[in-house]
Amino acid sequence: TSTDIESATWEVTNCLVMGVLKTGIQQNDVVDLVVYPNPASNQVTVLADEDAQVMIINLMGQTVKTVPVVKGANPIALTDLTNGMYLVKIDYKNGTTAVNRLMVK
């Protein structure tokens, strides 16, 4: 037995864990969005890990184009877009999302 807490030896017996409490903080998957070429003029290619929905959004937050894509390389025509900066957003069916910038010139 010791009266000094720093040098005392302690023994724990009968320790029982009844359950695990989750904190509610969700682990987010890292999703890459590959868009090329960038800058682009007539067409851009989006690489998708699986079937998904791609949205092209202008800098005012308006969705100007929505395209369903499949796993692999997906060409998307840009001829109907004016020159400028856009955001390319991909939404997968499992709830993951990725965003990348795109310059149309």
C-alpha positions as CSV (number, residue, x, y, z in Angstrom):
1,T,0.0,0.0,0.0
2,S,1.2,3.5,-0.8
3,T,0.0,7.0,0.1
4,D,1.7,8.5,-3.0
5,I,-0.7,8.3,-6.0
6,E,2.1,8.5,-8.6
7,S,4.0,5.5,-7.3
8,A,1.1,3.3,-6.2
9,T,0.3,0.0,-7.8
10,W,-3.4,-0.6,-8.6
11,E,-5.2,-3.8,-9.5
12,V,-8.5,-3.9,-11.3
13,T,-10.7,-7.0,-11.1
14,N,-14.1,-7.8,-12.5
15,C,-14.1,-5.2,-15.3
16,L,-17.2,-5.7,-17.5
17,V,-18.1,-3.8,-20.7
18,M,-21.9,-4.0,-21.3
19,G,-22.1,-2.4,-24.7
20,V,-20.6,0.1,-27.1
21,L,-22.2,3.6,-27.6
22,K,-21.9,5.0,-31.1
23,T,-21.3,8.8,-31.3
24,G,-23.3,9.5,-34.4
25,I,-20.4,10.8,-36.4
26,Q,-20.6,9.2,-39.8
27,Q,-17.5,8.0,-41.6
28,N,-17.5,9.5,-45.0
29,D,-16.0,7.6,-48.0
30,V,-13.5,9.5,-50.1
31,V,-14.7,9.6,-53.6
32,D,-12.6,11.0,-56.5
33,L,-14.2,12.6,-59.5
34,V,-12.1,12.5,-62.6
35,V,-13.1,14.9,-65.3
36,Y,-11.0,15.4,-68.4
37,P,-9.9,17.4,-70.4
38,N,-10.1,20.4,-68.2
39,P,-10.5,23.0,-69.6
40,A,-12.8,21.6,-72.2
41,S,-14.7,23.0,-75.2
42,N,-16.9,20.5,-77.0
43,Q,-16.9,17.4,-74.8
44,V,-15.7,16.2,-71.4
45,T,-15.2,12.7,-70.1
46,V,-16.3,11.7,-66.6
47,L,-15.0,8.5,-65.0
48,A,-17.5,6.8,-62.7
49,D,-16.9,4.0,-60.2
50,E,-20.5,2.8,-60.7
51,D,-23.8,3.9,-62.2
52,A,-24.6,7.4,-61.1
53,Q,-26.1,10.8,-61.9
54,V,-23.8,13.6,-63.1
55,M,-25.0,17.2,-62.8
56,I,-23.3,20.3,-64.3
57,I,-24.0,23.3,-62.2
58,N,-23.2,27.0,-63.0
59,L,-21.7,29.3,-60.4
60,M,-25.2,30.7,-59.6
61,G,-26.1,27.2,-58.3
62,Q,-28.4,26.3,-61.2
63,T,-28.2,22.8,-62.6
64,V,-27.8,23.3,-66.3
65,K,-27.3,19.7,-67.4
66,T,-28.1,16.3,-65.9
67,V,-26.7,13.1,-67.4
68,P,-27.0,9.5,-66.2
69,V,-23.6,7.7,-66.3
70,V,-22.5,4.1,-66.1
71,K,-19.3,2.6,-64.6
72,G,-16.3,3.6,-66.6
73,A,-15.6,6.5,-69.0
74,N,-18.7,8.6,-70.0
75,P,-18.4,11.3,-72.7
76,I,-20.6,14.4,-72.0
77,A,-21.3,17.0,-74.7
78,L,-20.7,20.6,-73.7
79,T,-21.7,22.4,-76.9
80,D,-24.9,23.7,-75.3
81,L,-23.0,25.4,-72.5
82,T,-21.6,29.0,-72.6
83,N,-17.9,29.6,-71.8
84,G,-17.2,29.8,-68.1
85,M,-16.6,27.9,-64.8
86,Y,-18.9,25.1,-63.8
87,L,-19.1,22.5,-61.1
88,V,-19.5,18.8,-62.0
89,K,-21.2,16.8,-59.3
90,I,-21.7,13.1,-59.3
91,D,-24.2,11.4,-57.0
92,Y,-23.9,7.6,-56.5
93,K,-26.8,5.4,-55.6
94,N,-25.1,4.6,-52.2
95,G,-25.4,8.3,-51.2
96,T,-21.8,9.3,-51.8
97,T,-21.2,12.5,-53.7
98,A,-18.1,14.2,-55.3
99,V,-17.7,17.6,-56.9
100,N,-15.0,19.0,-59.2
101,R,-14.5,22.2,-61.1
102,L,-14.8,22.4,-64.9
103,M,-13.7,25.3,-67.2
104,V,-15.6,25.4,-70.5
105,K,-13.9,27.5,-73.2
